[in-house]
């Protein structure tokens, strides 16, 4: 198990937006192993928008191809809200970039080290914004 959060850092509250149950469970387990908490799991951008209104969320990890509204609408909304986000796909990072995503990329199946790097980037952004 990789420890991500020191005793001085509070765990991040992460919203997972993923329409594949196995992938969302896998990511949830990794996030918890890394010492973070899952604020909610949404299966579409519509449910993600509802979760963002009712839950405290520090960051969002979402699939590049989701059922419902286009995920890039969600990405733009998160950007406007100043929420850090990462996009995921079982396809290549180039696939996500062609779709227009600029957010950090996580490839499925998820690897602890890759998720930890993305979360560290969220933390770095959090520190830079607070300064």
CORGI-V268040 format. One record per residue. N is the residue number from 1. RES is the residue in one letter. SS is DSSP state (h for helix, s for strand, l for the rest). OMEGA is omega in radians with two decimals (999 if undefined). NEAR is the number of other C-alpha atoms within 12 Angstrom. Layout:
n:N res:RES ss:SS omega:OMEGA near:NEAR
n:N res:RES ss:SS omega:OMEGA near:NEAR
This chain:
n:1 res:X ss:l omega:3.10 near:15
n:2 res:X ss:l omega:3.10 near:19
n:3 res:X ss:l omega:-3.08 near:20
n:4 res:X ss:l omega:-3.01 near:29
n:5 res:X ss:l omega:3.05 near:22
n:6 res:X ss:l omega:-3.14 near:13
n:7 res:X ss:l omega:-3.14 near:9
n:8 res:X ss:l omega:-3.12 near:7
n:9 res:X ss:l omega:3.04 near:15
n:10 res:X ss:l omega:3.12 near:16
n:11 res:X ss:l omega:3.04 near:27
n:12 res:X ss:l omega:3.03 near:32
n:13 res:X ss:s omega:-3.02 near:32
n:14 res:X ss:s omega:2.98 near:40
n:15 res:X ss:s omega:3.06 near:42
n:16 res:X ss:s omega:3.07 near:43
n:17 res:X ss:s omega:-2.99 near:45
n:18 res:X ss:l omega:-3.13 near:37
n:19 res:X ss:l omega:3.06 near:28
n:20 res:X ss:l omega:-3.04 near:26
n:21 res:X ss:h omega:-3.11 near:17
n:22 res:X ss:h omega:3.12 near:15
n:23 res:X ss:h omega:-3.12 near:28
n:24 res:X ss:h omega:3.10 near:30
n:25 res:X ss:h omega:3.11 near:23
n:26 res:X ss:h omega:-3.14 near:23
n:27 res:X ss:h omega:3.12 near:38
n:28 res:X ss:h omega:3.12 near:31
n:29 res:X ss:h omega:3.13 near:22
n:30 res:X ss:h omega:3.13 near:30
n:31 res:X ss:h omega:3.13 near:39
n:32 res:X ss:h omega:3.06 near:26
n:33 res:X ss:h omega:-3.13 near:23
n:34 res:X ss:l omega:3.07 near:32
n:35 res:X ss:l omega:3.14 near:27
n:36 res:X ss:l omega:-3.10 near:32
n:37 res:X ss:s omega:3.08 near:29
n:38 res:X ss:s omega:-3.14 near:33
n:39 res:X ss:s omega:3.13 near:28
n:40 res:X ss:s omega:3.00 near:32
n:41 res:X ss:s omega:3.14 near:36
n:42 res:X ss:s omega:-3.11 near:33
n:43 res:X ss:l omega:-3.14 near:31
n:44 res:X ss:s omega:3.07 near:32
n:45 res:X ss:h omega:3.13 near:35
n:46 res:X ss:h omega:3.12 near:24
n:47 res:X ss:h omega:3.08 near:27
n:48 res:X ss:h omega:3.12 near:38
n:49 res:X ss:h omega:3.10 near:29
n:50 res:X ss:h omega:3.13 near:20
n:51 res:X ss:h omega:3.14 near:25
n:52 res:X ss:h omega:3.12 near:29
n:53 res:X ss:h omega:-3.01 near:15
n:54 res:X ss:h omega:-3.08 near:13
n:55 res:X ss:l omega:2.98 near:21
n:56 res:X ss:l omega:-3.11 near:19
n:57 res:X ss:l omega:3.09 near:31
n:58 res:X ss:l omega:-3.09 near:30
n:59 res:X ss:s omega:-3.09 near:42
n:60 res:X ss:s omega:3.01 near:48
n:61 res:X ss:s omega:-3.02 near:50
n:62 res:X ss:s omega:3.13 near:47
n:63 res:X ss:s omega:-3.14 near:46
n:64 res:X ss:l omega:3.13 near:44
n:65 res:X ss:l omega:-3.09 near:30
n:66 res:X ss:l omega:3.05 near:28
n:67 res:X ss:s omega:3.12 near:20
n:68 res:X ss:l omega:3.13 near:22
n:69 res:X ss:l omega:3.12 near:19
n:70 res:X ss:l omega:-3.14 near:21
n:71 res:X ss:h omega:3.13 near:38
n:72 res:X ss:h omega:3.02 near:29
n:73 res:X ss:h omega:3.07 near:24
n:74 res:X ss:h omega:-3.14 near:36
n:75 res:X ss:h omega:-3.14 near:38
n:76 res:X ss:h omega:3.11 near:20
n:77 res:X ss:h omega:3.13 near:21
n:78 res:X ss:h omega:3.11 near:30
n:79 res:X ss:h omega:3.13 near:19
n:80 res:X ss:h omega:3.12 near:12
n:81 res:X ss:h omega:-3.13 near:18
n:82 res:X ss:l omega:3.13 near:18
n:83 res:X ss:l omega:3.07 near:29
n:84 res:X ss:s omega:-3.10 near:36
n:85 res:X ss:s omega:3.02 near:43
n:86 res:X ss:s omega:3.12 near:41
n:87 res:X ss:s omega:-3.12 near:42
n:88 res:X ss:s omega:3.06 near:43
n:89 res:X ss:s omega:2.99 near:33
n:90 res:X ss:l omega:3.06 near:20
n:91 res:X ss:l omega:-3.11 near:20
n:92 res:X ss:l omega:3.05 near:18
n:93 res:X ss:h omega:3.11 near:23
n:94 res:X ss:h omega:3.09 near:20
n:95 res:X ss:h omega:3.14 near:20
n:96 res:X ss:h omega:-3.13 near:28
n:97 res:X ss:h omega:3.10 near:19
n:98 res:X ss:h omega:3.10 near:13
n:99 res:X ss:l omega:3.07 near:22
n:100 res:X ss:l omega:-3.13 near:19
n:101 res:X ss:l omega:3.12 near:31
n:102 res:X ss:l omega:-3.08 near:23
n:103 res:X ss:l omega:3.04 near:32
n:104 res:X ss:s omega:-3.02 near:31
n:105 res:X ss:s omega:3.00 near:32
n:106 res:X ss:s omega:3.12 near:35
n:107 res:X ss:s omega:3.03 near:29
n:108 res:X ss:l omega:-0.03 near:26
n:109 res:X ss:l omega:-3.07 near:22
n:110 res:X ss:l omega:3.04 near:28
n:111 res:X ss:l omega:-3.13 near:23
n:112 res:X ss:h omega:-3.06 near:27
n:113 res:X ss:h omega:3.14 near:21
n:114 res:X ss:h omega:3.12 near:24
n:115 res:X ss:h omega:3.13 near:37
n:116 res:X ss:h omega:3.12 near:29
n:117 res:X ss:h omega:3.13 near:22
n:118 res:X ss:h omega:3.13 near:33
n:119 res:X ss:h omega:3.06 near:37
n:120 res:X ss:h omega:3.07 near:26
n:121 res:X ss:h omega:3.07 near:22
n:122 res:X ss:h omega:3.14 near:29
n:123 res:X ss:h omega:3.14 near:27
n:124 res:X ss:h omega:3.12 near:15
n:125 res:X ss:h omega:3.13 near:19
n:126 res:X ss:h omega:3.14 near:21
n:127 res:X ss:h omega:-3.12 near:12
n:128 res:X ss:h omega:-3.13 near:10
n:129 res:X ss:h omega:-3.12 near:12
n:130 res:X ss:h omega:-3.07 near:8
n:131 res:X ss:l omega:999 near:7
